[in-house]
Amino acid sequence: MPNALDVSYIKKDFPILHTKMNGKPLVYLDSAATSQKPKQVIDAIDTYYKEYNANIHRGVYKIAEKATAEYTESKIKVGKLVGVGSIEELIYTRNTTESINLVSLSWGDQNIRKGDHILISEMEHHSNIVPWQILAKKKGAILDYIKLNDDQCELSYESLEKELAKKPKIVAITHASNVLGSINDVKKITRLAKKNGAVVLIDGAQSVPHMPVNIREIGCDFFAFSGHKMLAPTGIGVLYGRKELLSEMQPLFGGGDMIRTVEFQSYTPNDLPWKFEAGTSNIEGGIGLGAAVDYLNKIGMGRIREHEKKVTKYALEKLDGIKNVKTFGCGQDEIEKRGGVVSFSIKGVHPHDVATIFDSDGIAIRAGHHCAMPLVTGVLKEGALSRISFYMYNDESDVDKAVSAIDKVKKTFRMS
């Protein structure tokens, strides 16, 4: 088992964690929305702007060549982190949302026909629902959903097999739910989907930052994730696509960098992955993402995963013992099936009120539908939920502060 993390040591690298919110020391419990950034990432971006700010793939002068080299090196680092050896198959986008939309708008537009089936699940983020709704409406296709088990902990394989029998053209599934914390067996799902002739896309926004991920072992065709959830800046995301599919897909945007030649009536697209990266890239984002990967590798993804399991189990033990508090997803005895996310409700109290009281104590949590309204309102039958989510810089003391804030909520609303 990996060595335990020294959270007090890690926190020293995150400047914002030494600030105050509403006069109280900041306790950040919203990493499922976005992670905080270590000084190593901030410094890498700062150095780029101070020492070699230039456009990439254009200039032959020294700082332009350095910017190009650092940007390209970041893709190599990302590829190694997720088990992809060729940067040809790694496209930089703005975020997971854009990555999924790129697939739906390009691959989907070329391959989905009237009457075809598209398969997703009931636990998807809006970013892996709405693009397929748009595509289905445009093409006259049918959007199907894999249901959850009765315990609302994980996907039903009975439902999966039933839907796969309809021979969907594509199966798009989240690796880890941002509401339930459920970790789906995407390797098994991919194998079953491909056996039925489907292309497979995995939404890895909540998995890549928190656990070891090997895309080659999963065997999917597309895999999407965001930099801002894994210590990097906002505005940089990643789409892995199998080379054979990317080669056949049409670029979404036209302009600089995505072309090899341009004539008055035609153009020749650039090589992969630049074919899908029109215009000036988010250079600072790529460089920041490379620095974030360096930081993650230094700590070790296995260690991060074990640490989050420990903190999450502790949180479930604490919250499940509080009267009128309900948690969602797999229980503490199934910790291997869930990531560092705990959504909960307090009977009779709106989550926005819960979050406001937490905020008064300097604790940042999420409240609402968590960009998963069909799951929260349609499946869980909740108007909204409160959510705490963890990362390498959280420990049991942060959970204890959250529990104290829940006590404050109950006292404020005069609950027993």
FITOR-404823 format. One record per residue (C-alpha): residue in three letters; x, y, z. Coordinates in Angstrom, 1 decimal. Each point is the difference from the previous one (the first is absolute). Layout:
<pts>
res;u;v;w
ALA;X;Y;Z .
...
</pts>
This chain:
<pts>
res;u;v;w
MET;0.0;0.0;0.0 .
PRO;1.3;3.5;-0.8 .
ASN;1.4;2.1;2.8 .
ALA;-2.5;2.4;1.6 .
LEU;0.0;3.6;-1.2 .
ASP;1.2;2.8;2.3 .
VAL;-2.8;2.4;-0.6 .
SER;1.6;2.8;2.1 .
TYR;3.0;-0.2;-2.2 .
ILE;-2.0;0.0;-3.2 .
LYS;-2.1;3.0;1.1 .
LYS;3.1;2.1;0.1 .
ASP;0.1;-0.1;-3.8 .
PHE;-3.5;1.5;-0.4 .
PRO;0.0;3.7;0.7 .
ILE;-3.8;0.4;0.1 .
LEU;-0.3;-2.6;2.9 .
HIS;1.8;2.5;2.2 .
THR;-2.6;2.7;-0.6 .
LYS;-3.2;0.8;1.9 .
MET;-3.6;0.0;-1.2 .
ASN;-2.5;2.1;2.1 .
GLY;2.7;0.5;2.5 .
LYS;0.5;-3.8;0.5 .
PRO;2.9;-2.2;-1.3 .
LEU;-1.1;-1.4;-3.3 .
VAL;-1.1;-3.6;0.0 .
TYR;-0.4;-1.0;-3.7 .
LEU;-2.4;-2.9;-0.6 .
ASP;-1.0;0.6;-3.6 .
SER;2.7;-1.6;-2.1 .
ALA;-2.5;-1.9;-2.0 .
ALA;-0.9;3.4;-1.5 .
THR;3.6;1.2;-0.4 .
SER;3.3;-0.7;1.8 .
GLN;2.3;2.5;1.6 .
LYS;3.3;0.7;-1.6 .
PRO;3.5;-0.6;1.5 .
LYS;2.7;2.6;-0.2 .
GLN;1.9;-2.3;-2.4 .
VAL;-2.8;0.4;-2.6 .
ILE;-0.4;3.7;0.7 .
ASP;3.8;0.5;-0.3 .
ALA;0.1;-1.9;-3.3 .
ILE;-2.6;2.3;-1.5 .
ASP;1.7;3.1;1.4 .
THR;3.4;-1.1;-1.5 .
TYR;-1.6;-0.5;-3.4 .
TYR;-1.3;3.5;0.0 .
LYS;3.1;1.6;1.4 .
GLU;2.7;-1.9;-1.9 .
TYR;-1.3;-1.6;-3.3 .
ASN;-3.5;1.3;-0.9 .
ALA;-0.4;-0.6;-3.7 .
ASN;-2.4;-1.8;-2.3 .
ILE;0.7;-3.7;-0.8 .
HIS;0.5;-1.7;-3.3 .
ARG;0.8;3.3;-1.8 .
GLY;3.2;1.8;1.1 .
VAL;3.5;-1.3;-0.7 .
TYR;1.5;2.2;2.7 .
LYS;1.2;-1.4;3.3 .
ILE;-2.9;0.8;2.3 .
ALA;-2.6;-1.1;-2.5 .
GLU;1.9;-3.3;-0.3 .
LYS;0.1;-0.4;3.7 .
ALA;-3.8;0.7;0.3 .
THR;-0.7;-2.6;-2.6 .
ALA;2.3;-2.5;1.7 .
GLU;-1.6;0.5;3.4 .
TYR;-3.5;-0.2;-1.4 .
THR;0.8;-3.2;-1.9 .
GLU;1.8;-1.5;3.0 .
SER;-3.2;0.6;2.1 .
LYS;-1.9;-2.3;-2.4 .
ILE;2.7;-2.7;0.4 .
LYS;-0.4;0.3;3.8 .
VAL;-3.7;-0.3;-0.2 .
GLY;0.2;-3.0;-2.3 .
LYS;2.3;-1.8;2.4 .
LEU;-2.3;0.8;2.9 .
VAL;-3.0;-1.7;-1.6 .
GLY;1.7;-2.7;-1.9 .
VAL;0.1;1.5;-3.5 .
GLY;3.3;-0.2;-1.8 .
SER;-0.8;2.2;-3.0 .
ILE;-0.8;3.7;0.1 .
GLU;-1.8;-0.4;-3.4 .
GLU;-2.9;-1.4;2.0 .
LEU;-0.1;2.9;2.6 .
ILE;-1.9;3.1;-0.9 .
TYR;0.1;3.0;2.3 .
THR;-3.5;1.6;0.4 .
ARG;-1.4;2.5;2.5 .
ASN;-1.4;-2.6;2.4 .
THR;-1.8;-3.4;0.2 .
THR;-3.2;1.6;-1.3 .
GLU;1.7;1.2;-3.2 .
SER;1.7;-3.4;-0.5 .
ILE;-3.4;-1.8;0.1 .
ASN;-1.6;2.6;-2.2 .
LEU;2.9;-0.4;-2.5 .
VAL;-0.8;-3.7;-0.3 .
SER;-3.8;0.5;-0.3 .
LEU;0.3;2.8;-2.5 .
SER;2.7;-1.7;-2.2 .
TRP;-0.1;-3.8;0.5 .
GLY;-3.7;0.1;0.8 .
ASP;-1.0;2.2;-2.9 .
GLN;1.9;-2.3;-2.4 .
ASN;-1.2;-3.3;1.4 .
ILE;-3.4;0.3;1.7 .
ARG;-3.0;-0.5;-2.2 .
LYS;-3.8;0.1;0.5 .
GLY;-1.2;-2.8;2.3 .
ASP;3.5;-0.7;1.4 .
HIS;0.3;-0.5;3.8 .
ILE;2.3;2.1;2.2 .
LEU;0.6;-1.4;3.5 .
ILE;0.9;1.9;3.1 .
SER;-0.9;-0.5;3.7 .
GLU;-2.2;1.6;2.7 .
MET;3.0;1.2;1.9 .
GLU;1.5;2.2;-2.7 .
HIS;1.1;3.6;0.4 .
HIS;-1.9;2.4;-2.3 .
SER;3.1;0.2;-2.2 .
ASN;-0.5;-3.7;-0.9 .
ILE;-3.8;0.4;-0.4 .
VAL;-0.7;3.2;-1.9 .
PRO;2.4;-0.6;-3.0 .
TRP;-1.7;-3.3;-0.6 .
GLN;-3.5;1.5;0.3 .
ILE;1.0;2.6;-2.6 .
LEU;1.4;-2.6;-2.3 .
ALA;-3.0;-2.4;0.4 .
LYS;-2.4;2.8;-0.7 .
LYS;2.0;1.1;-3.1 .
LYS;0.3;-3.5;-1.4 .
GLY;-3.2;-1.5;1.1 .
ALA;1.9;-2.5;2.2 .
ILE;-1.1;-1.6;3.2 .
LEU;1.6;0.9;3.3 .
ASP;-0.1;-2.9;2.6 .
TYR;1.1;-0.2;3.6 .
ILE;1.6;-2.6;2.2 .
LYS;-1.9;-0.1;3.2 .
LEU;1.4;-0.1;3.6 .
ASN;-0.4;-3.0;2.3 .
ASP;-2.7;0.2;2.6 .
ASP;2.5;1.0;2.6 .
GLN;0.9;3.1;-2.2 .
CYS;3.7;-0.9;0.5 .
GLU;1.1;-1.2;-3.4 .
LEU;-1.2;-0.7;-3.5 .
SER;-2.2;-3.0;-0.7 .
TYR;1.7;-2.6;-2.2 .
GLU;-3.4;-1.5;-0.7 .
SER;-1.1;3.4;-1.4 .
LEU;3.3;0.3;-1.9 .
GLU;-0.4;-3.3;-1.7 .
LYS;-3.6;0.9;-0.9 .
GLU;1.1;3.3;-1.6 .
LEU;3.0;-1.6;-1.8 .
ALA;-2.4;-2.4;-1.7 .
LYS;-1.3;3.0;-1.9 .
LYS;3.5;0.2;-1.6 .
PRO;0.8;3.7;0.8 .
LYS;2.5;1.8;-2.3 .
ILE;1.7;1.6;3.0 .
VAL;0.1;-0.6;3.8 .
ALA;1.0;3.1;2.0 .
ILE;0.6;-0.6;3.7 .
THR;1.4;1.8;3.0 .
HIS;3.0;-1.7;1.7 .
ALA;-0.9;1.5;3.3 .
SER;-3.2;1.8;1.0 .
ASN;0.3;3.6;1.3 .
VAL;-3.1;-0.5;2.1 .
LEU;0.1;-3.6;1.3 .
GLY;3.7;-0.5;-0.1 .
SER;-0.6;-3.3;-1.7 .
ILE;2.9;-1.4;-2.0 .
ASN;-1.2;-1.9;-3.0 .
ASP;1.8;-3.1;-1.3 .
VAL;0.7;1.7;-3.3 .
LYS;2.3;-2.8;-1.2 .
LYS;-2.9;-2.5;0.3 .
ILE;-2.5;2.4;-1.5 .
THR;2.3;0.7;-2.9 .
ARG;0.5;-3.7;-0.6 .
LEU;-3.7;-0.7;0.0 .
ALA;-0.8;3.1;-2.2 .
LYS;2.6;-0.9;-2.6 .
LYS;-1.3;-3.6;-0.1 .
ASN;-3.2;1.5;-1.1 .
GLY;1.7;2.2;-2.7 .
ALA;-0.1;3.4;1.8 .
VAL;2.6;2.7;0.1 .
VAL;0.7;1.0;3.7 .
LEU;0.7;3.4;1.6 .
ILE;1.0;0.3;3.6 .
ASP;-0.5;3.2;2.0 .
GLY;3.1;0.0;2.3 .
ALA;-0.4;3.5;1.6 .
GLN;-0.4;-1.5;3.5 .
SER;2.4;-2.9;-0.4 .
VAL;3.3;1.1;-1.6 .
PRO;0.7;2.6;2.8 .
HIS;-0.6;-2.6;2.8 .
MET;1.1;-3.5;-1.0 .
PRO;2.3;-1.9;-2.3 .
VAL;-1.5;-0.1;-3.5 .
ASN;1.2;-1.9;-3.1 .
ILE;-2.0;0.7;-3.1 .
ARG;1.7;-2.7;-2.0 .
GLU;-1.1;-2.6;2.6 .
ILE;-3.5;1.3;0.1 .
GLY;-0.2;-0.4;-3.8 .
CYS;-2.3;2.8;-0.7 .
ASP;-0.1;2.1;-3.3 .
PHE;-0.3;3.4;1.6 .
PHE;0.9;1.3;3.5 .
ALA;-0.6;3.6;1.3 .
PHE;1.3;1.8;3.0 .
SER;0.8;3.5;1.3 .
GLY;3.2;1.7;1.3 .
HIS;-1.7;2.2;2.5 .
LYS;-1.2;-2.9;2.1 .
MET;3.6;-1.4;0.2 .
LEU;2.0;3.0;1.3 .
ALA;0.3;1.7;-3.4 .
PRO;-1.5;3.3;-1.2 .
THR;-3.5;0.4;-1.4 .
GLY;-0.4;0.0;-3.7 .
ILE;2.0;-3.1;-0.8 .
GLY;-1.5;-3.4;-0.6 .
VAL;0.9;-3.2;-1.7 .
LEU;-1.6;-2.3;-2.5 .
TYR;1.6;-3.4;-0.7 .
GLY;-1.3;-1.5;-3.3 .
ARG;1.0;-3.2;-1.7 .
LYS;2.2;1.0;-3.0 .
GLU;-2.1;-1.9;-2.5 .
LEU;-3.1;2.0;1.0 .
LEU;1.6;3.4;0.3 .
SER;1.5;-0.5;-3.5 .
GLU;-3.5;-0.4;-1.4 .
MET;-1.6;2.8;1.9 .
GLN;-0.4;3.5;-1.4 .
PRO;1.4;3.0;2.0 .
LEU;-2.5;2.2;1.7 .
PHE;1.8;3.3;-0.4 .
GLY;2.0;1.5;-2.8 .
GLY;2.9;2.3;0.2 .
GLY;3.7;0.1;0.9 .
ASP;1.9;-3.0;1.2 .
MET;-2.6;-2.5;-1.1 .
ILE;1.0;0.2;-3.6 .
ARG;2.9;-1.3;-2.1 .
THR;-0.8;1.9;-3.2 .
VAL;-2.7;2.5;-1.0 .
GLU;-1.1;0.9;-3.5 .
PHE;-2.8;2.3;-1.1 .
GLN;-2.6;-2.8;-0.2 .
SER;1.5;-2.7;2.2 .
TYR;2.2;-0.9;2.9 .
THR;2.0;-3.0;1.2 .
PRO;-0.3;-0.7;3.7 .
ASN;3.0;-0.3;2.3 .
ASP;1.3;-3.2;1.6 .
LEU;-1.5;-1.3;3.2 .
PRO;-0.6;1.4;2.6 .
TRP;0.4;3.6;-1.4 .
LYS;-2.8;-0.7;-2.5 .
PHE;-2.4;0.6;2.9 .
GLU;1.8;2.9;1.6 .
ALA;-0.8;3.1;-2.1 .
GLY;1.4;3.4;0.8 .
THR;2.4;1.0;2.8 .
SER;0.0;-2.7;2.7 .
ASN;-0.5;0.5;3.7 .
ILE;3.8;-0.1;0.4 .
GLU;0.1;1.0;3.6 .
GLY;-2.7;-2.7;0.7 .
GLY;2.1;-2.7;-1.6 .
ILE;3.1;1.0;1.8 .
GLY;-1.9;0.2;3.3 .
LEU;-1.5;-3.4;-0.7 .
GLY;3.5;-1.5;-0.5 .
ALA;1.1;1.5;3.3 .
ALA;-3.1;-1.5;1.7 .
VAL;0.8;-3.4;-1.4 .
ASP;3.5;0.3;1.4 .
TYR;-1.5;0.8;3.4 .
LEU;-2.4;-2.9;-0.1 .
ASN;2.7;-2.4;-1.1 .
LYS;2.2;1.2;2.9 .
ILE;-2.7;-0.9;2.5 .
GLY;-1.2;-3.1;-1.8 .
MET;-3.5;-0.7;-1.3 .
GLY;-0.3;-3.2;2.1 .
ARG;0.8;1.9;3.2 .
ILE;-2.6;2.7;-0.9 .
ARG;-2.6;-2.7;-0.6 .
GLU;0.7;-1.8;3.3 .
HIS;0.0;3.3;1.9 .
GLU;-3.4;1.0;-1.4 .
LYS;-1.5;-3.4;0.8 .
LYS;1.1;0.5;3.6 .
VAL;-1.4;3.5;0.3 .
THR;-3.3;-0.9;-1.8 .
LYS;-0.6;-3.0;2.2 .
TYR;0.6;2.2;3.1 .
ALA;-2.5;2.5;-1.4 .
LEU;-2.7;-2.6;-0.6 .
GLU;0.5;-1.4;3.5 .
LYS;-0.5;3.4;1.5 .
LEU;-2.9;1.2;-2.2 .
ASP;-1.9;-3.3;0.2 .
GLY;0.0;0.3;3.8 .
ILE;-1.8;3.4;0.0 .
LYS;-3.7;0.1;0.4 .
ASN;-2.0;1.4;-2.9 .
VAL;3.0;-0.1;-2.3 .
LYS;-0.1;-2.3;-3.1 .
THR;2.9;-0.9;-2.2 .
PHE;-0.2;-1.3;-3.6 .
GLY;2.0;-2.6;-1.9 .
CYS;1.8;-3.1;1.2 .
GLY;0.5;-0.4;3.7 .
GLN;3.2;0.0;2.0 .
ASP;0.2;-3.8;-0.3 .
GLU;0.3;0.4;-3.8 .
ILE;2.7;2.7;0.0 .
GLU;1.8;-1.6;-2.9 .
LYS;-3.0;0.8;-2.2 .
ARG;0.0;3.8;0.7 .
GLY;2.3;3.0;-0.3 .
GLY;0.5;3.0;2.3 .
VAL;-3.5;1.4;-0.4 .
VAL;-2.8;0.0;2.6 .
SER;-3.4;1.5;-0.8 .
PHE;-2.4;0.4;2.8 .
SER;-3.3;1.6;1.1 .
ILE;-1.1;1.4;3.3 .
LYS;-3.7;-0.7;0.6 .
GLY;-2.1;3.2;-0.4 .
VAL;2.9;2.3;-0.9 .
HIS;0.8;1.2;-3.5 .
PRO;3.5;-0.7;-1.2 .
HIS;0.6;3.7;-0.8 .
ASP;-0.7;0.8;3.7 .
VAL;2.4;-2.8;1.0 .
ALA;2.7;1.4;-2.3 .
THR;-0.5;3.5;1.3 .
ILE;0.4;-1.1;3.6 .
PHE;3.1;-2.0;-1.0 .
ASP;1.4;3.1;-1.8 .
SER;-0.4;2.1;3.2 .
ASP;2.4;-2.5;1.6 .
GLY;2.5;0.3;-2.8 .
ILE;-1.0;-3.3;-1.6 .
ALA;-0.5;-0.2;-3.7 .
ILE;-2.5;-2.7;-1.2 .
ARG;-2.3;-0.4;-3.0 .
ALA;-3.8;0.2;0.1 .
GLY;-2.5;-0.6;-2.8 .
HIS;-0.5;-2.6;-2.8 .
HIS;3.8;-0.3;-0.6 .
CYS;-0.6;0.2;-3.7 .
ALA;-1.8;-3.4;0.2 .
MET;-3.7;1.0;0.3 .
PRO;-1.4;-3.2;-1.5 .
LEU;1.8;-2.0;2.6 .
VAL;-0.7;2.3;3.0 .
THR;-3.6;0.8;-0.7 .
GLY;-1.1;-2.9;-2.2 .
VAL;1.7;-3.0;1.6 .
LEU;0.9;1.1;3.5 .
LYS;-3.2;2.1;0.3 .
GLU;1.8;2.9;1.7 .
GLY;-0.6;3.6;-0.7 .
ALA;3.7;0.6;0.5 .
LEU;2.9;-1.4;2.0 .
SER;3.0;1.3;2.0 .
ARG;3.4;-1.5;-1.0 .
ILE;3.4;-0.2;1.6 .
SER;2.9;-1.2;-2.1 .
PHE;3.6;-0.8;0.8 .
TYR;3.5;0.1;-1.5 .
MET;3.5;-0.6;1.2 .
TYR;0.0;3.2;2.1 .
ASN;-3.0;-1.1;2.2 .
ASP;0.0;-2.2;3.1 .
GLU;-2.2;-1.1;2.8 .
SER;0.3;3.3;1.8 .
ASP;-1.8;1.6;-3.0 .
VAL;-2.8;-2.6;0.4 .
ASP;-0.2;0.9;3.7 .
LYS;-0.5;3.6;-0.9 .
ALA;-2.7;-0.9;-2.5 .
VAL;-1.8;-2.0;2.8 .
SER;0.2;3.0;2.3 .
ALA;-1.6;2.1;-2.7 .
ILE;-2.8;-2.5;-0.4 .
ASP;-0.6;0.3;3.8 .
LYS;-0.2;3.8;-0.5 .
VAL;-2.5;-0.5;-2.8 .
LYS;-2.2;-2.2;2.2 .
LYS;0.2;2.5;2.9 .
THR;-0.8;2.9;-2.4 .
PHE;-3.1;-1.9;-1.1 .
ARG;-0.8;-1.3;3.5 .
MET;0.3;-3.6;-0.9 .
SER;0.8;-2.8;2.4 .
</pts>
